[in-house]
């Protein structure tokens, strides 16, 4: 198999295309958005991911081709990477993109083409939604994407690739395809098992992070340092580590729990832990916004450092970003939100209700500084120089990456997630 179609050039499809091209495959990327196709055709990926721009610059027009549909002479394998968004009000997944992609494959391919579902879907979806759109005797596999942003091109090769097939012929074809990409293959007994692997991975991660956040909220109430508690809990203790508290967003963790819950409820079961963990992680940014309003009297403006959903590995991805949940709280209180991010564009900051500023402008104007992401730039801030521009009343360092002693030496209060132990003049830290 050397000619591969990738349907959907979002994050999953983009990184897979780059990884396959580096392995010698000829890849036909398909997307319905003209702006995306135009950017990719010029060798400029529309999504930031280390290494992708270099790959597209080298291979576009040679072994990477992009267009609105698959080539007329077909492909050896067609991989579905379209989005499966979750409705914000009902939390039900939308699978229309998946069905449309399957129909597009059926229109230009035939029995010789292996069809791969790579999108994250409810258990049973490959068989229930994709298979009916294909031809009789179709070869169909589910092979979930499990990479982390910032490491995708490496992990696509190094992570074990799970493959589940409709039948043995499908499984064999899937293993042949991904054997040309990944170092290790994990065949499973069915497409449903492969679907649940992806959901299990992400829901488990969400639950783990939620427990770290639970510890932080408890420490906040008890007047303790959650990082001290977690470090002492973990040190040389043989049971699973407690996660450091932090915001939990992104395209996967913010929706995959709802996808698994939806699938389970179709079978008459409501999971016990998954929904509560997701609710806690979604509440955390709202809680922080309210705490900031409580900690700083007469708050008029806040400088938010970090608008993407995470800072390490660096990304410009806004899916599940904490600021989206915080903004309604700030807006209701009449607080102006100043925005800075090393990768997120000023246009996106404006779209999310912020006013883009430089670091110097932000420190000069803000009553408080809220560090949302642990981007390397923020870890290396020259605090004395920035405080010379202006002195906020409080720094809320969500990831505890700044030097607390330096912050407090300027008479500025320093707090973090669950950490409100110290109190200095200029703040109203409640104990």
QUIFEN-V736654 format. One line per field, one symbol per residue. ss: DSSP state (H for helix, E for strand, - for the rest). psi: psi as a letter, one per 20 degrees, with the letter a starting at -180 (. if undefined). A space follows every 50 residues. Layout:
BEGIN
ss = ???
psi = ???
END
This chain:
BEGIN
ss = --EEEEE---HHHHHHHHHHHH---EEEEE---HHHHHHHH--------- -HHHHHHHHE---EEEE---------EEEE-----E------E--HHHHH HHHHHHHH-----EEEE-------HHHHHHHHH-----EEEE-------- -HHHHHHH--EEEEE--HHHHHHHHHHHH-----EEEE--HHHHHHHHHH HHHHHHHHHHHHHHHHHHHHHH---HHHHHHHHH---------------H HHH--HHHHHHHHHHH-------HHHHHHHHHHHHHHHHHHHHHH----- EEEEE----------------HHHHHHHHHHH---EEEEE-----HHHHH H---EE--HHHHHHH--EEEE----HHHH---HHHHH------EEEE--- ---HHHHHH---EEEE--E------------
psi = ohoppoookbgghghggggghhjjqppoppqiohhgggghhjknqipppp hghgghhhipifjpqqrirqqhjrrhqppokrqmqpphgijpqpjhhggh gghhghhirahippppoiqpqqpihghhgggiirrpkqopqpnqpkrqpi jghghhghqpopppqhahhggghghggihjgqhpqnprirhhggghgghg ghhggggghhhhhggghghghikrohhgggghghokpirqqpqpqrqobr hghihhhhghgggghhjjpoqghghhgggghhhghgggghhghhhoplph qpoooohriripqqrjpjpkphhhhhghggghikppopppphhpqhhggg hjjroprrgggghhhqhqpoohqlqhghhjpngghhhhhqorhqpnnhjl iroghgghijkpqpraojolgqprqirlpp.
END
